[in-house]
Amino acid sequence: MDDQAFNTESVAADQLKSFIERAERLNEEKDGINSDLSDLFKEAKANGFNTKVLKKIIALRQRDYSERQEEQAIMDLYLEALGMAG
């Protein structure tokens, strides 16, 4: 048998199974969190909030202030160049 060939002796089966089971649990948790987020945005929408804007605000809050300022300055420049400012 070639040294490069895979065989069951070279695989730590218990460790492999553990990784797979952990990934499966995390995927289940992620699905639950995504469902909770969906419910939250449905509730916000039912209360008159624009969910698209809420999602943008959440994304902005996750970024550094100076990074947001730089991006906003560039966006303003581009909008002005396109005659869309003001």
Biopython code that builds the backbone (N, CA, C, O; Angstrom):
import numpy as np
from Bio.PDB.StructureBuilder import StructureBuilder

atoms = [
    (1, "MET", "N", (0.842, -1.176, 0.000)),
    (1, "MET", "CA", (0.000, 0.000, 0.000)),
    (1, "MET", "C", (0.886, 1.238, 0.000)),
    (1, "MET", "O", (1.890, 1.270, 0.713)),
    (2, "ASP", "N", (0.545, 2.245, -0.773)),
    (2, "ASP", "CA", (1.265, 3.509, -0.880)),
    (2, "ASP", "C", (1.197, 4.258, 0.445)),
    (2, "ASP", "O", (0.157, 4.265, 1.103)),
    (3, "ASP", "N", (2.322, 4.902, 0.845)),
    (3, "ASP", "CA", (2.353, 5.667, 2.094)),
    (3, "ASP", "C", (1.348, 6.814, 2.089)),
    (3, "ASP", "O", (0.877, 7.222, 3.151)),
    (4, "GLN", "N", (1.013, 7.340, 0.912)),
    (4, "GLN", "CA", (0.093, 8.467, 0.798)),
    (4, "GLN", "C", (-1.376, 8.030, 0.861)),
    (4, "GLN", "O", (-2.263, 8.870, 1.014)),
    (5, "ALA", "N", (-1.633, 6.745, 0.745)),
    (5, "ALA", "CA", (-3.014, 6.257, 0.727)),
    (5, "ALA", "C", (-3.643, 6.427, 2.107)),
    (5, "ALA", "O", (-2.976, 6.302, 3.134)),
    (6, "PHE", "N", (-4.926, 6.712, 2.103)),
    (6, "PHE", "CA", (-5.651, 6.859, 3.353)),
    (6, "PHE", "C", (-6.118, 5.495, 3.826)),
    (6, "PHE", "O", (-6.468, 4.628, 3.024)),
    (7, "ASN", "N", (-6.118, 5.319, 5.129)),
    (7, "ASN", "CA", (-6.692, 4.111, 5.696)),
    (7, "ASN", "C", (-7.323, 4.458, 7.032)),
    (7, "ASN", "O", (-7.058, 5.518, 7.600)),
    (8, "THR", "N", (-8.153, 3.564, 7.525)),
    (8, "THR", "CA", (-8.890, 3.851, 8.749)),
    (8, "THR", "C", (-7.977, 4.016, 9.951)),
    (8, "THR", "O", (-8.355, 4.665, 10.926)),
    (9, "GLU", "N", (-6.801, 3.451, 9.902)),
    (9, "GLU", "CA", (-5.871, 3.580, 11.020)),
    (9, "GLU", "C", (-5.313, 4.999, 11.129)),
    (9, "GLU", "O", (-4.886, 5.415, 12.207)),
    (10, "SER", "N", (-5.313, 5.744, 10.022)),
    (10, "SER", "CA", (-4.742, 7.090, 10.057)),
    (10, "SER", "C", (-5.763, 8.145, 10.462)),
    (10, "SER", "O", (-5.420, 9.318, 10.607)),
    (11, "VAL", "N", (-6.999, 7.739, 10.643)),
    (11, "VAL", "CA", (-8.052, 8.673, 11.015)),
    (11, "VAL", "C", (-8.432, 8.439, 12.464)),
    (11, "VAL", "O", (-8.749, 7.317, 12.861)),
    (12, "ALA", "N", (-8.400, 9.498, 13.245)),
    (12, "ALA", "CA", (-8.827, 9.401, 14.635)),
    (12, "ALA", "C", (-10.350, 9.474, 14.640)),
    (12, "ALA", "O", (-10.928, 10.559, 14.709)),
    (13, "ALA", "N", (-10.988, 8.327, 14.567)),
    (13, "ALA", "CA", (-12.437, 8.238, 14.380)),
    (13, "ALA", "C", (-13.212, 8.967, 15.467)),
    (13, "ALA", "O", (-14.182, 9.667, 15.173)),
    (14, "ASP", "N", (-12.796, 8.812, 16.718)),
    (14, "ASP", "CA", (-13.517, 9.474, 17.809)),
    (14, "ASP", "C", (-13.426, 10.994, 17.680)),
    (14, "ASP", "O", (-14.414, 11.700, 17.883)),
    (15, "GLN", "N", (-12.253, 11.486, 17.346)),
    (15, "GLN", "CA", (-12.065, 12.928, 17.195)),
    (15, "GLN", "C", (-12.861, 13.451, 16.000)),
    (15, "GLN", "O", (-13.472, 14.517, 16.078)),
    (16, "LEU", "N", (-12.854, 12.710, 14.907)),
    (16, "LEU", "CA", (-13.609, 13.084, 13.711)),
    (16, "LEU", "C", (-15.102, 13.151, 14.028)),
    (16, "LEU", "O", (-15.785, 14.108, 13.665)),
    (17, "LYS", "N", (-15.592, 12.121, 14.710)),
    (17, "LYS", "CA", (-17.002, 12.079, 15.082)),
    (17, "LYS", "C", (-17.351, 13.259, 15.987)),
    (17, "LYS", "O", (-18.422, 13.851, 15.848)),
    (18, "SER", "N", (-16.472, 13.596, 16.893)),
    (18, "SER", "CA", (-16.691, 14.716, 17.801)),
    (18, "SER", "C", (-16.800, 16.035, 17.039)),
    (18, "SER", "O", (-17.687, 16.843, 17.318)),
    (19, "PHE", "N", (-15.907, 16.253, 16.085)),
    (19, "PHE", "CA", (-15.965, 17.474, 15.274)),
    (19, "PHE", "C", (-17.277, 17.563, 14.499)),
    (19, "PHE", "O", (-17.907, 18.619, 14.443)),
    (20, "ILE", "N", (-17.675, 16.455, 13.911)),
    (20, "ILE", "CA", (-18.902, 16.436, 13.121)),
    (20, "ILE", "C", (-20.116, 16.702, 14.009)),
    (20, "ILE", "O", (-20.997, 17.475, 13.632)),
    (21, "GLU", "N", (-20.170, 16.082, 15.163)),
    (21, "GLU", "CA", (-21.304, 16.281, 16.063)),
    (21, "GLU", "C", (-21.361, 17.717, 16.583)),
    (21, "GLU", "O", (-22.442, 18.293, 16.704)),
    (22, "ARG", "N", (-20.198, 18.293, 16.891)),
    (22, "ARG", "CA", (-20.159, 19.697, 17.325)),
    (22, "ARG", "C", (-20.652, 20.619, 16.223)),
    (22, "ARG", "O", (-21.411, 21.551, 16.489)),
    (23, "ALA", "N", (-20.230, 20.371, 14.993)),
    (23, "ALA", "CA", (-20.669, 21.189, 13.861)),
    (23, "ALA", "C", (-22.175, 21.075, 13.677)),
    (23, "ALA", "O", (-22.849, 22.066, 13.397)),
    (24, "GLU", "N", (-22.696, 19.875, 13.835)),
    (24, "GLU", "CA", (-24.141, 19.678, 13.700)),
    (24, "GLU", "C", (-24.903, 20.445, 14.786)),
    (24, "GLU", "O", (-25.925, 21.070, 14.503)),
    (25, "ARG", "N", (-24.406, 20.399, 16.027)),
    (25, "ARG", "CA", (-25.058, 21.136, 17.112)),
    (25, "ARG", "C", (-25.016, 22.637, 16.851)),
    (25, "ARG", "O", (-26.008, 23.336, 17.055)),
    (26, "LEU", "N", (-23.868, 23.129, 16.400)),
    (26, "LEU", "CA", (-23.739, 24.562, 16.107)),
    (26, "LEU", "C", (-24.671, 24.983, 14.980)),
    (26, "LEU", "O", (-25.256, 26.064, 15.030)),
    (27, "ASN", "N", (-24.814, 24.137, 13.964)),
    (27, "ASN", "CA", (-25.759, 24.440, 12.880)),
    (27, "ASN", "C", (-27.192, 24.504, 13.401)),
    (27, "ASN", "O", (-27.972, 25.357, 12.976)),
    (28, "GLU", "N", (-27.536, 23.608, 14.317)),
    (28, "GLU", "CA", (-28.874, 23.648, 14.910)),
    (28, "GLU", "C", (-29.074, 24.940, 15.704)),
    (28, "GLU", "O", (-30.130, 25.568, 15.619)),
    (29, "GLU", "N", (-28.062, 25.334, 16.473)),
    (29, "GLU", "CA", (-28.137, 26.575, 17.240)),
    (29, "GLU", "C", (-28.266, 27.773, 16.306)),
    (29, "GLU", "O", (-29.035, 28.698, 16.567)),
    (30, "LYS", "N", (-27.501, 27.743, 15.214)),
    (30, "LYS", "CA", (-27.545, 28.828, 14.238)),
    (30, "LYS", "C", (-28.931, 28.935, 13.625)),
    (30, "LYS", "O", (-29.456, 30.036, 13.459)),
    (31, "ASP", "N", (-29.525, 27.800, 13.291)),
    (31, "ASP", "CA", (-30.878, 27.800, 12.734)),
    (31, "ASP", "C", (-31.863, 28.409, 13.727)),
    (31, "ASP", "O", (-32.755, 29.165, 13.341)),
    (32, "GLY", "N", (-31.700, 28.078, 15.004)),
    (32, "GLY", "CA", (-32.564, 28.636, 16.038)),
    (32, "GLY", "C", (-32.391, 30.134, 16.173)),
    (32, "GLY", "O", (-33.371, 30.866, 16.313)),
    (33, "ILE", "N", (-31.158, 30.589, 16.133)),
    (33, "ILE", "CA", (-30.874, 32.025, 16.225)),
    (33, "ILE", "C", (-31.433, 32.749, 15.007)),
    (33, "ILE", "O", (-32.019, 33.824, 15.141)),
    (34, "ASN", "N", (-31.258, 32.174, 13.821)),
    (34, "ASN", "CA", (-31.808, 32.797, 12.607)),
    (34, "ASN", "C", (-33.325, 32.898, 12.691)),
    (34, "ASN", "O", (-33.909, 33.887, 12.248)),
    (35, "SER", "N", (-33.962, 31.886, 13.254)),
    (35, "SER", "CA", (-35.409, 31.911, 13.427)),
    (35, "SER", "C", (-35.805, 33.013, 14.414)),
    (35, "SER", "O", (-36.779, 33.732, 14.191)),
    (36, "ASP", "N", (-35.047, 33.139, 15.501)),
    (36, "ASP", "CA", (-35.315, 34.186, 16.489)),
    (36, "ASP", "C", (-35.157, 35.571, 15.872)),
    (36, "ASP", "O", (-35.967, 36.461, 16.126)),
    (37, "LEU", "N", (-34.110, 35.756, 15.058)),
    (37, "LEU", "CA", (-33.906, 37.040, 14.391)),
    (37, "LEU", "C", (-35.052, 37.351, 13.430)),
    (37, "LEU", "O", (-35.511, 38.490, 13.351)),
    (38, "SER", "N", (-35.502, 36.347, 12.714)),
    (38, "SER", "CA", (-36.619, 36.530, 11.797)),
    (38, "SER", "C", (-37.858, 36.978, 12.561)),
    (38, "SER", "O", (-38.562, 37.896, 12.139)),
    (39, "ASP", "N", (-38.119, 36.322, 13.686)),
    (39, "ASP", "CA", (-39.265, 36.695, 14.513)),
    (39, "ASP", "C", (-39.129, 38.123, 15.026)),
    (39, "ASP", "O", (-40.105, 38.872, 15.056)),
    (40, "LEU", "N", (-37.913, 38.499, 15.431)),
    (40, "LEU", "CA", (-37.674, 39.850, 15.934)),
    (40, "LEU", "C", (-37.967, 40.894, 14.864)),
    (40, "LEU", "O", (-38.611, 41.904, 15.146)),
    (41, "PHE", "N", (-37.501, 40.663, 13.639)),
    (41, "PHE", "CA", (-37.722, 41.633, 12.571)),
    (41, "PHE", "C", (-39.196, 41.669, 12.155)),
    (41, "PHE", "O", (-39.692, 42.726, 11.766)),
    (42, "LYS", "N", (-39.899, 40.546, 12.228)),
    (42, "LYS", "CA", (-41.338, 40.545, 11.959)),
    (42, "LYS", "C", (-42.065, 41.396, 12.999)),
    (42, "LYS", "O", (-42.983, 42.147, 12.671)),
    (43, "GLU", "N", (-41.642, 41.269, 14.250)),
    (43, "GLU", "CA", (-42.245, 42.060, 15.323)),
    (43, "GLU", "C", (-41.963, 43.547, 15.128)),
    (43, "GLU", "O", (-42.850, 44.383, 15.300)),
    (44, "ALA", "N", (-40.721, 43.869, 14.766)),
    (44, "ALA", "CA", (-40.371, 45.273, 14.525)),
    (44, "ALA", "C", (-41.199, 45.845, 13.382)),
    (44, "ALA", "O", (-41.686, 46.973, 13.458)),
    (45, "LYS", "N", (-41.354, 45.055, 12.320)),
    (45, "LYS", "CA", (-42.151, 45.499, 11.170)),
    (45, "LYS", "C", (-43.611, 45.709, 11.568)),
    (45, "LYS", "O", (-44.244, 46.676, 11.146)),
    (46, "ALA", "N", (-44.134, 44.803, 12.376)),
    (46, "ALA", "CA", (-45.519, 44.921, 12.839)),
    (46, "ALA", "C", (-45.723, 46.171, 13.688)),
    (46, "ALA", "O", (-46.840, 46.677, 13.802)),
    (47, "ASN", "N", (-44.631, 46.668, 14.286)),
    (47, "ASN", "CA", (-44.693, 47.880, 15.098)),
    (47, "ASN", "C", (-44.330, 49.119, 14.302)),
    (47, "ASN", "O", (-44.120, 50.187, 14.877)),
    (48, "GLY", "N", (-44.254, 48.988, 12.969)),
    (48, "GLY", "CA", (-44.066, 50.137, 12.102)),
    (48, "GLY", "C", (-42.634, 50.493, 11.764)),
    (48, "GLY", "O", (-42.395, 51.523, 11.133)),
    (49, "PHE", "N", (-41.684, 49.681, 12.160)),
    (49, "PHE", "CA", (-40.279, 49.968, 11.850)),
    (49, "PHE", "C", (-39.897, 49.400, 10.496)),
    (49, "PHE", "O", (-40.390, 48.345, 10.095)),
    (50, "ASN", "N", (-39.023, 50.094, 9.795)),
    (50, "ASN", "CA", (-38.499, 49.651, 8.505)),
    (50, "ASN", "C", (-37.347, 48.693, 8.791)),
    (50, "ASN", "O", (-36.283, 49.119, 9.241)),
    (51, "THR", "N", (-37.551, 47.413, 8.535)),
    (51, "THR", "CA", (-36.548, 46.412, 8.893)),
    (51, "THR", "C", (-35.280, 46.517, 8.054)),
    (51, "THR", "O", (-34.194, 46.175, 8.521)),
    (52, "LYS", "N", (-35.412, 46.984, 6.829)),
    (52, "LYS", "CA", (-34.230, 47.158, 5.984)),
    (52, "LYS", "C", (-33.291, 48.193, 6.621)),
    (52, "LYS", "O", (-32.074, 48.010, 6.653)),
    (53, "VAL", "N", (-33.877, 49.271, 7.121)),
    (53, "VAL", "CA", (-33.075, 50.315, 7.770)),
    (53, "VAL", "C", (-32.508, 49.799, 9.091)),
    (53, "VAL", "O", (-31.352, 50.071, 9.417)),
    (54, "LEU", "N", (-33.313, 49.056, 9.853)),
    (54, "LEU", "CA", (-32.814, 48.492, 11.107)),
    (54, "LEU", "C", (-31.590, 47.609, 10.865)),
    (54, "LEU", "O", (-30.613, 47.685, 11.610)),
    (55, "LYS", "N", (-31.638, 46.778, 9.833)),
    (55, "LYS", "CA", (-30.513, 45.895, 9.518)),
    (55, "LYS", "C", (-29.273, 46.692, 9.131)),
    (55, "LYS", "O", (-28.154, 46.310, 9.474)),
    (56, "LYS", "N", (-29.468, 47.798, 8.417)),
    (56, "LYS", "CA", (-28.330, 48.647, 8.050)),
    (56, "LYS", "C", (-27.715, 49.293, 9.286)),
    (56, "LYS", "O", (-26.493, 49.389, 9.404)),
    (57, "ILE", "N", (-28.578, 49.740, 10.213)),
    (57, "ILE", "CA", (-28.081, 50.349, 11.439)),
    (57, "ILE", "C", (-27.288, 49.335, 12.258)),
    (57, "ILE", "O", (-26.230, 49.660, 12.797)),
    (58, "ILE", "N", (-27.791, 48.120, 12.350)),
    (58, "ILE", "CA", (-27.080, 47.070, 13.080)),
    (58, "ILE", "C", (-25.708, 46.828, 12.457)),
    (58, "ILE", "O", (-24.715, 46.695, 13.171)),
    (59, "ALA", "N", (-25.652, 46.773, 11.135)),
    (59, "ALA", "CA", (-24.369, 46.567, 10.447)),
    (59, "ALA", "C", (-23.424, 47.736, 10.710)),
    (59, "ALA", "O", (-22.227, 47.532, 10.911)),
    (60, "LEU", "N", (-23.949, 48.949, 10.710)),
    (60, "LEU", "CA", (-23.117, 50.127, 10.978)),
    (60, "LEU", "C", (-22.570, 50.103, 12.402)),
    (60, "LEU", "O", (-21.407, 50.438, 12.626)),
    (61, "ARG", "N", (-23.393, 49.712, 13.354)),
    (61, "ARG", "CA", (-22.964, 49.690, 14.756)),
    (61, "ARG", "C", (-21.859, 48.671, 15.008)),
    (61, "ARG", "O", (-21.136, 48.775, 15.999)),
    (62, "GLN", "N", (-21.725, 47.706, 14.137)),
    (62, "GLN", "CA", (-20.695, 46.682, 14.306)),
    (62, "GLN", "C", (-19.340, 47.131, 13.766)),
    (62, "GLN", "O", (-18.329, 46.456, 13.961)),
    (63, "ARG", "N", (-19.330, 48.270, 13.091)),
    (63, "ARG", "CA", (-18.092, 48.748, 12.475)),
    (63, "ARG", "C", (-17.506, 49.897, 13.267)),
    (63, "ARG", "O", (-18.210, 50.569, 14.021)),
    (64, "ASP", "N", (-16.243, 50.113, 13.098)),
    (64, "ASP", "CA", (-15.511, 51.182, 13.762)),
    (64, "ASP", "C", (-15.991, 52.547, 13.261)),
    (64, "ASP", "O", (-16.286, 52.713, 12.077)),
    (65, "TYR", "N", (-16.064, 53.510, 14.162)),
    (65, "TYR", "CA", (-16.542, 54.845, 13.821)),
    (65, "TYR", "C", (-15.737, 55.471, 12.680)),
    (65, "TYR", "O", (-16.324, 56.014, 11.744)),
    (66, "SER", "N", (-14.412, 55.405, 12.744)),
    (66, "SER", "CA", (-13.589, 56.028, 11.702)),
    (66, "SER", "C", (-13.787, 55.357, 10.351)),
    (66, "SER", "O", (-13.748, 56.022, 9.316)),
    (67, "GLU", "N", (-13.997, 54.059, 10.355)),
    (67, "GLU", "CA", (-14.265, 53.327, 9.111)),
    (67, "GLU", "C", (-15.594, 53.789, 8.510)),
    (67, "GLU", "O", (-15.700, 53.985, 7.299)),
    (68, "ARG", "N", (-16.608, 53.960, 9.367)),
    (68, "ARG", "CA", (-17.908, 54.448, 8.890)),
    (68, "ARG", "C", (-17.789, 55.860, 8.329)),
    (68, "ARG", "O", (-18.388, 56.174, 7.301)),
    (69, "GLN", "N", (-17.019, 56.711, 9.000)),
    (69, "GLN", "CA", (-16.841, 58.093, 8.554)),
    (69, "GLN", "C", (-16.157, 58.140, 7.186)),
    (69, "GLN", "O", (-16.559, 58.903, 6.308)),
    (70, "GLU", "N", (-15.129, 57.323, 7.016)),
    (70, "GLU", "CA", (-14.403, 57.287, 5.745)),
    (70, "GLU", "C", (-15.320, 56.815, 4.622)),
    (70, "GLU", "O", (-15.326, 57.397, 3.537)),
    (71, "GLU", "N", (-16.087, 55.772, 4.877)),
    (71, "GLU", "CA", (-16.996, 55.262, 3.856)),
    (71, "GLU", "C", (-18.054, 56.308, 3.509)),
    (71, "GLU", "O", (-18.392, 56.484, 2.339)),
    (72, "GLN", "N", (-18.576, 57.000, 4.520)),
    (72, "GLN", "CA", (-19.595, 58.014, 4.280)),
    (72, "GLN", "C", (-19.027, 59.165, 3.442)),
    (72, "GLN", "O", (-19.712, 59.690, 2.565)),
    (73, "ALA", "N", (-17.780, 59.555, 3.711)),
    (73, "ALA", "CA", (-17.144, 60.631, 2.948)),
    (73, "ALA", "C", (-16.989, 60.229, 1.480)),
    (73, "ALA", "O", (-17.224, 61.036, 0.581)),
    (74, "ILE", "N", (-16.596, 58.990, 1.246)),
    (74, "ILE", "CA", (-16.437, 58.503, -0.123)),
    (74, "ILE", "C", (-17.800, 58.431, -0.817)),
    (74, "ILE", "O", (-17.927, 58.792, -1.987)),
    (75, "MET", "N", (-18.819, 57.961, -0.082)),
    (75, "MET", "CA", (-20.149, 57.892, -0.664)),
    (75, "MET", "C", (-20.650, 59.292, -1.028)),
    (75, "MET", "O", (-21.220, 59.485, -2.102)),
    (76, "ASP", "N", (-20.443, 60.252, -0.155)),
    (76, "ASP", "CA", (-20.847, 61.639, -0.436)),
    (76, "ASP", "C", (-20.148, 62.162, -1.682)),
    (76, "ASP", "O", (-20.766, 62.823, -2.516)),
    (77, "LEU", "N", (-18.859, 61.867, -1.806)),
    (77, "LEU", "CA", (-18.084, 62.291, -2.973)),
    (77, "LEU", "C", (-18.661, 61.692, -4.252)),
    (77, "LEU", "O", (-18.848, 62.393, -5.247)),
    (78, "TYR", "N", (-18.944, 60.386, -4.217)),
    (78, "TYR", "CA", (-19.501, 59.706, -5.393)),
    (78, "TYR", "C", (-20.884, 60.255, -5.748)),
    (78, "TYR", "O", (-21.185, 60.485, -6.919)),
    (79, "LEU", "N", (-21.722, 60.463, -4.728)),
    (79, "LEU", "CA", (-23.058, 61.008, -4.978)),
    (79, "LEU", "C", (-22.985, 62.398, -5.598)),
    (79, "LEU", "O", (-23.754, 62.733, -6.499)),
    (80, "GLU", "N", (-22.056, 63.193, -5.105)),
    (80, "GLU", "CA", (-21.880, 64.540, -5.654)),
    (80, "GLU", "C", (-21.418, 64.463, -7.117)),
    (80, "GLU", "O", (-21.892, 65.221, -7.962)),
    (81, "ALA", "N", (-20.506, 63.557, -7.403)),
    (81, "ALA", "CA", (-19.992, 63.391, -8.767)),
    (81, "ALA", "C", (-21.115, 62.957, -9.718)),
    (81, "ALA", "O", (-21.078, 63.280, -10.906)),
    (82, "LEU", "N", (-22.100, 62.235, -9.206)),
    (82, "LEU", "CA", (-23.221, 61.764, -10.016)),
    (82, "LEU", "C", (-24.385, 62.759, -10.033)),
    (82, "LEU", "O", (-25.413, 62.507, -10.661)),
    (83, "GLY", "N", (-24.220, 63.878, -9.348)),
    (83, "GLY", "CA", (-25.259, 64.876, -9.292)),
    (83, "GLY", "C", (-26.424, 64.467, -8.407)),
    (83, "GLY", "O", (-27.544, 64.943, -8.590)),
    (84, "MET", "N", (-26.168, 63.596, -7.457)),
    (84, "MET", "CA", (-27.222, 63.086, -6.592)),
    (84, "MET", "C", (-27.162, 63.656, -5.171)),
    (84, "MET", "O", (-27.969, 63.279, -4.321)),
    (85, "ALA", "N", (-26.220, 64.555, -4.910)),
    (85, "ALA", "CA", (-26.054, 65.106, -3.566)),
    (85, "ALA", "C", (-27.062, 66.217, -3.314)),
    (85, "ALA", "O", (-27.529, 66.900, -4.226)),
    (86, "GLY", "N", (-27.365, 66.361, -2.057)),
    (86, "GLY", "CA", (-28.113, 67.531, -1.646)),
    (86, "GLY", "C", (-29.533, 67.427, -1.560)),
    (86, "GLY", "O", (-30.203, 68.400, -1.214)),
]
sb = StructureBuilder()
sb.init_structure("model")
sb.init_model(0)
sb.init_chain("A")
sb.init_seg("    ")
for serial, (resi, resn, name, xyz) in enumerate(atoms, 1):
    if name == "N":
        sb.init_residue(resn, " ", resi, " ")
    sb.init_atom(name, np.array(xyz, "f"), 0.0, 1.0, " ", f" {name:<3s}", serial, name[0])
structure = sb.get_structure()
